[in-house]
């Protein structure tokens, strides 16, 4: 190679190299322009999509009030201590951040003078599942602890006061089975449809009206957007949609009547229903024993929940609509209707009661072996004569009895706006053949005629059936959500029994209360006309004989405004055990009218 190559040759190579570098810079500039200007919107959208998360914000739950505006279910603030872990973030392993959070919680526990309530595993779980959201480390702060936190909060980065809504039942146990209770809910269908990534704790109905009308009570949830980094820590937030509060519900219940009904059932197992026979409004519905919904909302202590489940008295069971019992002699007015539907003759036909009805080798006795002598239908209802009604049932057969019972609503759900209703059982020959592989017999007919055997009804069913008697044959839809004072209610069906038969049976039921031998005389209220029927049904527990005590009633008898029905387990008789209890309920209902005029207004 010539070491003395001309200088112009070196200049040419340098120029070429310069052109190459310049071309590279131009290409790089063009590419940067394309990325940062032309495609900037696209990349910004991708970055936003990857870093923005949607958070479901629960709405305030609607209140529940009785027909007079008294609060039965409300909301109250639960003041909590919340930890935002992004403000305690430490470099390196996640355990470093968890350690920092534990140190902060120990410091805070000492300052607030309350024991630490958040273990390490909860912090770790929160980091894995809900890192951008606040971690609740204490709930239900009392005033003293809240004041201490407010005073020194600036000394604790990442610590905030978080208000969590909670359900409050200000009347305690009152109407617990009707109201139900709430729990912390999962994402609602609407939330899933809108693809929320996280949710803040909300409330969802778990039982009773809280469950039945959850869609109305819960309102419309809101939405919040939060920006997170690649690791998952929160950096910014803004509200995309404010929550819409749930609707307040006004019930048909009267808390005064409800309290009276619950008071008379205290200490026994049983249930009662008070219903307006004009429109189907439930004025009171009680089941005993009961529970405190405040202790179950939003989540019961595990030991309490297990105790409720293990309790043989089944306090969580709403016996008024889910408990089914043989109705005993409260069935007899409907058997009388069945007989009278066939003609007027049964009303004056008499049978001789010598204390027992002979059915082959079997004897069906009257209560306590009483001998009623010669009785007609009216007297048989007053004294509750088994012999008479077995004789009538034998003579007319089962079909008319089944027809009237079915028309009155037995053997099917009433359709009340509460979950968990039982249908009961109105047996048929086909049912018996399929279930017991036996033919229907005269004995089966007699058993149903006196409210025993396979027949099973709920107190609510008997209230609806009694209301059909009281209003002349309209079978009403019972309801708890109030529609209005002038509303006549929804008529499910109209019974086909004759008006004259209805009048006769209702008149005989007045004798049950006012007659000299009436089995329901213990329900009498001075100044108030009452029509009623007692009932006693036998059953066994561990081989030991027991009795259900029943009473159905309506008042004022001449223009009924109230139907009251009650059943008590392990009773003496319906008259002895239920009569005085139902009397106290009716006294509560009509007390003002009786005190004002000496007689309850029948209009």
C-alpha positions as CSV (number, residue, x, y, z in Angstrom):
1,X,0.0,0.0,0.0
2,X,1.2,3.5,-0.9
3,X,1.8,5.4,2.3
4,X,1.8,8.6,0.3
5,X,-1.8,8.2,-1.1
6,X,-3.3,11.5,-2.3
7,X,-5.1,13.6,0.4
8,X,-8.2,14.0,-1.8
9,X,-8.9,10.3,-1.5
10,X,-9.1,10.4,2.3
11,X,-11.5,13.4,2.0
12,X,-13.8,11.3,-0.2
13,X,-14.0,8.5,2.2
14,X,-14.8,10.9,5.1
15,X,-17.5,12.5,3.0
16,X,-19.0,9.1,2.3
17,X,-19.0,8.2,6.0
18,X,-20.6,11.5,6.8
19,X,-23.4,10.8,4.3
20,X,-24.0,7.4,5.9
21,X,-24.2,8.9,9.3
22,X,-26.5,11.6,8.1
23,X,-28.8,9.1,6.4
24,X,-29.0,7.2,9.7
25,X,-29.9,10.3,11.6
26,X,-32.6,11.1,9.1
27,X,-34.0,7.6,9.3
28,X,-33.9,7.7,13.1
29,X,-35.6,11.1,13.1
30,X,-38.3,9.9,10.8
31,X,-38.9,6.9,13.0
32,X,-39.0,8.9,16.2
33,X,-41.5,11.3,14.6
34,X,-43.7,8.4,13.5
35,X,-43.6,6.9,17.0
36,X,-44.0,10.0,19.1
37,X,-46.3,12.1,16.8
38,X,-48.1,9.9,14.3
39,X,-48.6,6.9,16.6
40,X,-48.7,8.7,19.9
41,X,-52.5,8.5,20.3
42,X,-52.5,4.7,19.8
43,X,-49.7,4.2,22.3
44,X,-51.4,6.5,24.8
45,X,-54.6,4.5,24.5
46,X,-52.7,1.2,25.0
47,X,-51.0,2.6,28.1
48,X,-54.2,3.9,29.5
49,X,-56.0,0.5,28.9
50,X,-53.2,-1.4,30.7
51,X,-52.9,1.0,33.7
52,X,-56.5,2.1,34.4
53,X,-58.7,-0.2,36.5
54,X,-62.5,0.0,37.2
55,X,-63.6,-0.2,40.8
56,X,-67.3,-0.9,41.7
57,X,-68.6,1.6,44.3
58,X,-71.7,0.2,46.2
59,X,-74.7,2.5,46.5
60,X,-76.4,3.4,49.8
61,X,-79.0,0.7,50.6
62,X,-82.7,1.8,50.8
63,X,-84.4,1.9,54.1
64,X,-87.4,-0.2,55.2
65,X,-90.3,1.4,57.1
66,X,-93.5,0.1,58.5
67,X,-96.9,1.4,57.4
68,X,-96.7,4.3,59.9
69,X,-93.2,5.4,58.9
70,X,-91.4,3.7,61.7
71,X,-87.9,2.7,60.7
72,X,-87.3,-1.1,60.6
73,X,-84.0,-1.2,58.6
74,X,-81.6,1.7,58.2
75,X,-77.9,2.3,57.4
76,X,-75.2,3.5,59.7
77,X,-71.6,4.4,59.1
78,X,-68.9,2.0,60.2
79,X,-65.7,4.0,60.8
80,X,-62.7,1.9,59.8
81,X,-59.0,2.3,59.6
82,X,-57.7,1.8,56.0
83,X,-54.2,1.2,54.8
84,X,-53.1,2.2,51.3
85,X,-50.1,0.0,50.7
86,X,-48.7,2.1,47.8
87,X,-47.7,4.8,50.3
88,X,-45.7,2.2,52.3
89,X,-44.1,0.7,49.3
90,X,-40.5,-0.6,49.8
91,X,-38.0,-1.6,47.0
92,X,-37.1,-5.2,46.5
93,X,-39.3,-8.2,47.5
94,X,-42.9,-7.9,48.4
95,X,-42.0,-9.0,51.9
96,X,-40.3,-5.7,52.4
97,X,-43.6,-3.9,51.9
98,X,-45.4,-6.4,54.1
99,X,-42.8,-5.8,56.9
100,X,-43.2,-2.0,56.6
101,X,-47.0,-2.4,56.9
102,X,-46.7,-4.6,60.0
103,X,-44.4,-2.0,61.6
104,X,-46.9,0.7,60.8
105,X,-49.8,-1.4,62.2
106,X,-47.9,-2.0,65.5
107,X,-47.2,1.7,65.9
108,X,-50.9,2.5,65.2
109,X,-52.1,-0.1,67.6
110,X,-50.1,1.4,70.4
111,X,-51.4,4.9,69.5
112,X,-55.0,4.0,69.2
113,X,-54.8,1.7,72.3
114,X,-56.6,-1.1,70.6
115,X,-55.2,-4.6,69.8
116,X,-54.0,-5.2,66.3
117,X,-56.7,-7.0,64.2
118,X,-55.0,-7.6,60.8
119,X,-52.6,-10.6,60.6
120,X,-49.7,-10.8,58.2
121,X,-51.5,-13.2,55.9
122,X,-54.3,-10.7,55.2
123,X,-51.8,-8.1,54.1
124,X,-50.2,-10.7,51.7
125,X,-53.6,-11.7,50.4
126,X,-54.5,-8.1,49.8
127,X,-51.3,-7.5,47.8
128,X,-52.1,-10.5,45.6
129,X,-55.8,-9.7,44.9
130,X,-56.7,-6.1,45.7
131,X,-53.5,-4.1,45.9
132,X,-54.9,-0.7,44.6
133,X,-57.8,-0.7,47.1
134,X,-57.7,0.2,50.7
135,X,-57.0,-2.6,53.2
136,X,-59.4,-2.4,56.2
137,X,-57.2,-3.1,59.2
138,X,-59.7,-2.0,62.0
139,X,-63.5,-1.7,61.9
140,X,-66.1,-0.2,64.2
141,X,-63.8,2.4,65.8
142,X,-65.3,3.9,68.9
143,X,-65.3,7.6,69.5
144,X,-62.1,7.6,71.6
145,X,-60.0,5.7,69.0
146,X,-61.4,7.8,66.2
147,X,-60.4,11.0,68.0
148,X,-56.9,9.7,68.6
149,X,-56.5,8.8,64.9
150,X,-57.7,12.2,63.7
151,X,-55.3,13.9,66.1
152,X,-52.2,12.1,64.9
153,X,-53.0,10.9,61.4
154,X,-50.3,12.9,59.8
155,X,-47.7,10.8,61.6
156,X,-48.9,7.7,59.8
157,X,-48.5,7.8,56.0
158,X,-50.8,5.6,54.1
159,X,-53.4,5.5,56.9
160,X,-56.9,6.9,56.3
161,X,-60.3,6.9,57.9
162,X,-62.6,4.8,55.7
163,X,-66.4,4.8,56.1
164,X,-68.0,1.5,55.3
165,X,-71.9,1.3,55.2
166,X,-73.6,-1.2,57.5
167,X,-77.1,-2.3,58.0
168,X,-78.9,-1.3,61.2
169,X,-82.1,-2.8,62.5
170,X,-83.1,-0.2,65.0
171,X,-86.0,-2.3,66.5
172,X,-83.7,-5.2,67.2
173,X,-85.5,-8.5,66.9
174,X,-88.8,-7.0,65.7
175,X,-90.0,-8.7,62.5
176,X,-86.6,-10.4,62.1
177,X,-88.0,-13.2,60.0
178,X,-89.8,-10.8,57.7
179,X,-86.9,-8.3,57.3
180,X,-84.2,-10.9,57.0
181,X,-80.6,-9.8,57.0
182,X,-77.7,-8.8,54.7
183,X,-74.2,-9.9,54.0
184,X,-71.2,-8.6,52.0
185,X,-72.1,-9.2,48.4
186,X,-70.1,-10.5,45.4
187,X,-70.0,-8.5,42.2
188,X,-73.5,-7.9,40.9
189,X,-74.5,-9.0,37.4
190,X,-74.4,-5.4,36.3
191,X,-70.9,-5.1,37.6
192,X,-69.7,-8.2,35.8
193,X,-71.3,-7.0,32.6
194,X,-69.3,-3.7,32.8
195,X,-66.1,-5.6,33.5
196,X,-65.1,-4.1,36.9
197,X,-61.7,-5.2,38.1
198,X,-62.3,-4.6,41.8
199,X,-65.1,-3.8,44.2
200,X,-65.4,-2.0,47.5
201,X,-67.5,-3.9,50.1
202,X,-71.2,-3.6,49.5
203,X,-74.3,-5.2,51.1
204,X,-76.5,-7.9,49.6
205,X,-79.8,-9.3,50.9
206,X,-79.4,-12.9,52.3
207,X,-82.9,-13.6,53.7
208,X,-86.4,-12.2,54.1
209,X,-87.4,-8.9,52.4
210,X,-83.8,-7.9,52.2
211,X,-83.3,-10.8,49.7
212,X,-86.7,-10.6,48.0
213,X,-86.4,-6.9,47.2
214,X,-82.6,-6.7,46.9
215,X,-82.7,-5.2,43.4
216,X,-84.8,-2.3,44.7
217,X,-82.9,-1.8,47.9
218,X,-79.4,-1.9,46.6
219,X,-79.8,0.9,44.1
220,X,-77.4,1.3,41.2
221,X,-73.6,0.9,42.0
222,X,-71.2,3.6,40.9
223,X,-67.8,3.3,39.3
224,X,-64.4,4.7,40.0
225,X,-61.3,4.7,37.8
226,X,-57.8,4.2,39.3
227,X,-54.5,4.3,37.6
228,X,-51.9,1.8,38.6
229,X,-48.3,1.2,37.7
230,X,-46.8,-2.0,36.2
231,X,-46.5,-3.5,39.7
232,X,-50.1,-2.7,40.6
233,X,-49.8,0.3,43.0
234,X,-52.4,3.0,42.8
235,X,-51.2,6.4,41.5
236,X,-54.4,8.3,40.7
237,X,-58.2,8.0,40.9
238,X,-61.3,9.7,39.7
239,X,-65.1,8.9,39.9
240,X,-66.6,7.9,36.6
241,X,-70.2,7.4,38.0
242,X,-71.8,8.3,41.3
243,X,-73.8,5.5,43.0
244,X,-77.6,5.9,43.0
245,X,-79.1,5.2,46.4
246,X,-81.6,2.3,46.7
247,X,-85.3,2.7,47.0
248,X,-87.0,3.0,50.4
249,X,-89.7,0.4,51.0
250,X,-92.8,1.0,53.0
251,X,-94.4,-2.2,54.3
252,X,-97.9,-3.2,55.2
253,X,-96.6,-4.2,58.7
254,X,-97.7,-2.3,61.7
255,X,-94.9,-2.4,64.2
256,X,-97.2,-2.0,67.2
257,X,-99.2,-5.1,66.2
258,X,-96.0,-6.9,65.3
259,X,-94.6,-6.2,68.7
260,X,-97.7,-7.5,70.4
261,X,-97.7,-10.7,68.3
262,X,-94.1,-11.3,69.1
263,X,-94.6,-10.6,72.8
264,X,-97.4,-13.2,73.2
265,X,-95.2,-15.8,71.4
266,X,-92.2,-15.2,73.5
267,X,-91.0,-18.4,75.3
268,X,-92.9,-20.8,73.0
269,X,-92.4,-22.3,69.6
270,X,-95.0,-21.2,67.2
271,X,-96.1,-18.5,64.7
272,X,-98.8,-16.0,64.0
273,X,-100.2,-13.9,61.2
274,X,-102.4,-10.8,61.3
275,X,-103.9,-9.9,57.9
276,X,-106.3,-7.4,56.5
277,X,-109.1,-9.5,54.7
278,X,-110.0,-6.6,52.5
279,X,-106.8,-6.3,50.6
280,X,-104.3,-9.0,51.7
281,X,-102.0,-6.6,53.6
282,X,-99.9,-8.4,56.2
283,X,-100.2,-6.4,59.4
284,X,-98.0,-8.7,61.4
285,X,-96.1,-11.9,60.9
286,X,-94.1,-13.5,63.7
287,X,-92.2,-16.7,64.3
288,X,-90.8,-18.0,67.6
289,X,-88.1,-18.4,68.6
290,X,-86.5,-15.6,66.7
291,X,-83.0,-14.0,66.2
292,X,-81.4,-10.6,66.1
293,X,-80.6,-9.5,62.5
294,X,-78.0,-7.0,63.7
295,X,-75.9,-10.0,64.9
296,X,-76.1,-11.6,61.4
297,X,-75.3,-8.5,59.3
298,X,-73.0,-8.2,57.5
299,X,-71.5,-11.5,58.8
300,X,-72.2,-13.4,62.0
301,X,-69.5,-14.6,64.3
302,X,-68.8,-18.3,63.3
303,X,-69.7,-19.6,66.8
304,X,-73.0,-17.7,66.7
305,X,-73.9,-19.0,63.3
306,X,-73.1,-22.6,64.3
307,X,-75.2,-22.2,67.4
308,X,-78.2,-21.0,65.4
309,X,-77.8,-23.9,63.0
310,X,-77.5,-26.5,65.8
311,X,-80.4,-25.1,67.8
312,X,-83.2,-27.7,67.8
313,X,-85.8,-24.9,68.1
314,X,-84.7,-23.7,64.6
315,X,-84.8,-20.0,65.3
316,X,-83.9,-19.2,61.7
317,X,-87.0,-20.9,60.4
318,X,-89.9,-18.6,59.6
319,X,-92.6,-20.9,60.9
320,X,-95.4,-18.5,59.7
321,X,-94.8,-19.4,56.0
322,X,-92.2,-22.3,56.0
323,X,-93.6,-24.3,58.9
324,X,-96.3,-26.7,58.1
325,X,-98.7,-28.4,60.6
326,X,-101.9,-30.4,60.7
327,X,-104.6,-27.7,61.2
328,X,-106.7,-29.7,63.7
329,X,-110.3,-28.5,64.1
330,X,-109.6,-25.2,62.3
331,X,-110.4,-27.3,59.2
332,X,-114.0,-27.8,60.3
333,X,-115.5,-24.5,59.0
334,X,-114.3,-25.5,55.5
335,X,-115.8,-29.0,55.9
336,X,-119.0,-27.3,56.8
337,X,-118.8,-25.1,53.7
338,X,-118.2,-28.3,51.6
339,X,-121.4,-29.9,53.1
340,X,-123.5,-26.7,52.7
341,X,-122.3,-26.4,49.1
342,X,-124.1,-29.6,48.3
343,X,-127.4,-28.2,49.8
344,X,-129.0,-26.6,52.8
345,X,-130.0,-29.9,54.5
346,X,-126.7,-30.5,56.3
347,X,-127.2,-27.4,58.4
348,X,-130.2,-28.9,60.1
349,X,-129.1,-32.5,60.0
350,X,-128.2,-33.8,63.5
351,X,-125.9,-36.5,64.7
352,X,-125.6,-38.1,68.1
353,X,-122.2,-37.7,69.8
354,X,-121.6,-40.3,72.4
355,X,-117.9,-39.3,72.7
356,X,-116.4,-41.3,69.8
357,X,-116.9,-42.1,66.2
358,X,-116.7,-45.8,65.2
359,X,-114.7,-46.5,62.1
360,X,-114.4,-50.2,61.8
361,X,-112.2,-51.3,64.7
362,X,-110.9,-47.7,65.1
363,X,-112.4,-45.0,67.4
364,X,-112.0,-41.2,66.7
365,X,-112.8,-39.5,70.0
366,X,-114.0,-36.0,70.8
367,X,-111.6,-33.9,72.9
368,X,-111.3,-35.3,76.4
369,X,-114.0,-37.9,75.5
370,X,-116.8,-35.3,75.8
371,X,-120.3,-36.5,74.9
372,X,-122.1,-33.7,73.1
373,X,-125.4,-35.5,72.6
374,X,-127.5,-34.5,69.7
375,X,-125.8,-31.7,67.7
376,X,-126.5,-29.9,64.5
377,X,-123.9,-28.2,62.3
378,X,-123.9,-24.9,64.1
379,X,-123.6,-26.5,67.5
380,X,-120.9,-28.9,66.2
381,X,-118.8,-25.9,65.1
382,X,-119.3,-24.2,68.5
383,X,-118.2,-27.2,70.6
384,X,-115.8,-28.6,67.9
385,X,-117.5,-32.1,67.8
386,X,-115.3,-34.6,66.0
387,X,-118.1,-37.2,65.9
388,X,-120.4,-34.8,63.9
389,X,-117.8,-33.9,61.3
390,X,-116.6,-37.4,60.9
391,X,-120.2,-38.4,60.2
392,X,-120.7,-35.6,57.7
393,X,-117.4,-36.4,55.9
394,X,-118.2,-40.1,55.7
395,X,-121.6,-39.3,54.2
396,X,-120.5,-36.8,51.5
397,X,-117.1,-38.2,50.7
398,X,-113.7,-36.5,50.2
399,X,-114.2,-34.8,46.8
400,X,-116.3,-31.8,48.2
401,X,-113.9,-31.3,51.1
402,X,-110.8,-31.3,48.7
403,X,-112.5,-28.9,46.4
404,X,-113.3,-26.3,49.1
405,X,-109.9,-26.7,50.7
406,X,-108.2,-26.2,47.4
407,X,-110.3,-23.2,46.6
408,X,-109.4,-21.7,50.0
409,X,-105.7,-21.9,49.1
410,X,-104.6,-25.1,50.9
411,X,-102.0,-27.3,49.3
412,X,-100.3,-24.5,47.4
413,X,-98.1,-21.5,48.0
414,X,-99.9,-18.2,48.6
415,X,-97.3,-16.3,46.6
416,X,-96.4,-13.8,49.3
417,X,-93.4,-11.6,48.5
418,X,-91.0,-13.5,50.8
419,X,-88.6,-16.3,49.9
420,X,-88.9,-19.8,51.4
421,X,-92.6,-20.4,51.5
422,X,-93.8,-24.0,51.9
423,X,-96.7,-25.3,49.8
424,X,-98.1,-27.6,52.6
425,X,-100.0,-30.7,51.5
426,X,-103.6,-31.3,50.5
427,X,-103.6,-35.0,49.9
428,X,-105.4,-36.9,47.2
429,X,-106.0,-40.6,46.4
430,X,-103.4,-40.4,43.7
431,X,-100.9,-38.9,46.1
432,X,-101.5,-41.6,48.6
433,X,-101.2,-44.3,46.0
434,X,-97.9,-42.9,44.7
435,X,-96.4,-42.2,48.1
436,X,-97.8,-44.9,50.4
437,X,-98.9,-47.5,47.8
438,X,-102.4,-47.6,49.5
439,X,-105.9,-46.8,48.4
440,X,-107.7,-43.8,49.8
441,X,-110.1,-44.8,52.6
442,X,-113.0,-43.4,54.6
443,X,-110.6,-43.1,57.5
444,X,-108.5,-40.8,55.4
445,X,-111.5,-38.6,54.7
446,X,-112.4,-38.4,58.3
447,X,-108.9,-37.6,59.3
448,X,-108.8,-34.6,56.9
449,X,-112.3,-33.5,58.1
450,X,-110.9,-33.0,61.6
451,X,-107.6,-31.6,60.4
452,X,-105.4,-34.6,61.0
453,X,-103.8,-37.3,58.9
454,X,-101.6,-36.2,56.0
455,X,-103.1,-32.7,55.7
456,X,-100.5,-30.0,56.3
457,X,-100.9,-26.2,56.2
458,X,-98.9,-23.2,57.1
459,X,-100.2,-20.4,59.4
460,X,-100.1,-18.0,56.4
461,X,-102.2,-20.4,54.3
462,X,-104.7,-20.6,57.1
463,X,-104.7,-16.8,57.4
464,X,-105.5,-16.5,53.6
465,X,-108.2,-19.2,53.9
466,X,-109.8,-17.4,56.9
467,X,-109.7,-14.1,55.1
468,X,-111.7,-15.8,52.3
469,X,-114.3,-16.7,54.9
470,X,-114.3,-13.2,56.3
471,X,-114.6,-11.4,53.0
472,X,-117.2,-13.7,51.4
473,X,-115.0,-15.9,49.2
474,X,-112.2,-13.7,47.8
475,X,-108.9,-15.5,48.0
476,X,-106.4,-12.7,48.2
477,X,-102.7,-12.4,47.4
478,X,-101.0,-11.7,50.8
479,X,-98.4,-8.9,50.5
480,X,-95.8,-7.1,52.6
481,X,-95.0,-4.2,50.2
482,X,-97.5,-1.5,50.7
483,X,-99.6,-0.3,47.7
484,X,-102.0,2.2,49.3
485,X,-105.0,2.4,51.7
486,X,-107.7,2.3,49.1
487,X,-106.3,-0.6,47.1
488,X,-108.6,-3.7,47.2
489,X,-105.6,-6.0,46.7
490,X,-105.0,-8.7,44.2
491,X,-107.7,-11.5,44.0
492,X,-106.1,-14.8,43.2
493,X,-109.4,-16.6,42.8
494,X,-113.0,-16.5,44.0
495,X,-114.4,-19.5,45.9
496,X,-117.5,-21.2,44.6
497,X,-119.2,-21.8,47.9
498,X,-122.7,-20.2,48.2
499,X,-123.0,-16.8,50.0
500,X,-125.6,-18.3,52.3
501,X,-123.1,-21.0,53.4
502,X,-120.5,-18.4,54.1
503,X,-122.9,-16.4,56.2
504,X,-123.9,-19.5,58.2
505,X,-120.4,-20.6,58.9
506,X,-119.2,-17.2,60.0
507,X,-122.2,-16.9,62.3
508,X,-121.4,-20.3,63.8
509,X,-117.8,-19.1,64.3
510,X,-119.1,-16.2,66.4
511,X,-120.8,-18.8,68.7
512,X,-117.3,-20.4,69.2
513,X,-116.4,-17.2,71.0
514,X,-119.6,-16.0,72.5
515,X,-121.5,-19.2,73.0
516,X,-121.9,-20.8,76.4
517,X,-120.0,-23.9,75.4
518,X,-117.8,-22.2,72.8
519,X,-114.2,-23.6,72.7
520,X,-112.8,-20.1,71.9
521,X,-114.3,-18.1,74.8
522,X,-110.9,-17.2,76.1
523,X,-110.3,-14.9,73.1
524,X,-113.3,-12.7,74.0
525,X,-112.8,-8.9,74.1
526,X,-115.4,-6.7,75.7
527,X,-117.0,-4.5,73.1
528,X,-115.6,-6.4,70.1
529,X,-117.4,-9.1,68.1
530,X,-115.1,-11.9,67.2
531,X,-115.6,-15.0,65.0
532,X,-113.1,-17.8,65.6
533,X,-112.4,-21.5,65.5
534,X,-110.0,-23.4,67.8
535,X,-108.0,-26.4,66.8
536,X,-105.8,-29.1,68.5
537,X,-103.7,-31.5,66.4
538,X,-101.8,-34.4,67.8
539,X,-98.2,-35.3,67.0
540,X,-95.3,-37.2,68.5
541,X,-91.7,-36.3,69.4
542,X,-89.4,-39.2,70.2
543,X,-92.5,-41.3,70.9
544,X,-94.0,-38.8,73.3
545,X,-97.5,-37.4,72.4
546,X,-97.6,-33.7,71.9
547,X,-100.2,-31.2,70.6
548,X,-100.3,-28.2,68.3
549,X,-102.7,-25.5,69.5
550,X,-104.5,-23.5,66.8
551,X,-106.9,-20.6,66.5
552,X,-108.2,-18.8,63.5
553,X,-110.2,-15.6,64.0
554,X,-111.5,-12.4,62.4
555,X,-112.9,-9.1,63.8
556,X,-115.2,-7.2,63.9
557,X,-117.3,-10.2,62.9
558,X,-120.0,-8.2,61.2
559,X,-117.5,-6.2,59.0
560,X,-114.1,-7.9,59.3
561,X,-110.9,-5.7,59.1
562,X,-108.5,-8.1,60.8
563,X,-107.8,-11.8,60.5
564,X,-105.6,-13.2,63.2
565,X,-104.2,-16.8,63.1
566,X,-101.8,-18.5,65.5
567,X,-100.3,-21.9,66.1
568,X,-98.3,-23.0,69.2
569,X,-96.2,-26.1,69.4
570,X,-96.5,-28.3,72.5
571,X,-99.7,-26.7,73.6
572,X,-102.5,-27.9,75.9
573,X,-105.3,-27.1,73.4
574,X,-106.0,-24.3,71.0
575,X,-108.5,-22.7,73.3
576,X,-106.4,-22.9,76.4
577,X,-103.0,-22.0,75.0
578,X,-103.7,-19.8,72.0
579,X,-107.0,-18.1,73.0
580,X,-105.5,-15.8,75.7
581,X,-102.5,-15.0,73.5
582,X,-104.7,-14.0,70.5
583,X,-106.9,-12.0,72.9
584,X,-104.0,-9.8,73.8
585,X,-103.2,-9.2,70.2
586,X,-106.8,-8.2,69.4
587,X,-106.8,-5.9,72.4
588,X,-103.8,-4.1,71.0
589,X,-105.3,-3.7,67.6
590,X,-108.7,-2.4,68.8
591,X,-107.7,-0.7,72.1
592,X,-108.2,2.9,71.0
593,X,-111.6,2.2,69.4
594,X,-112.8,0.2,72.4
595,X,-111.6,2.9,74.8
596,X,-113.1,5.7,72.8
597,X,-116.6,4.3,72.2
598,X,-116.9,1.1,74.2
599,X,-117.2,-0.8,71.0
600,X,-114.9,-1.4,68.1
601,X,-116.0,0.5,65.0
602,X,-117.1,-2.0,62.3
603,X,-116.5,0.3,59.4
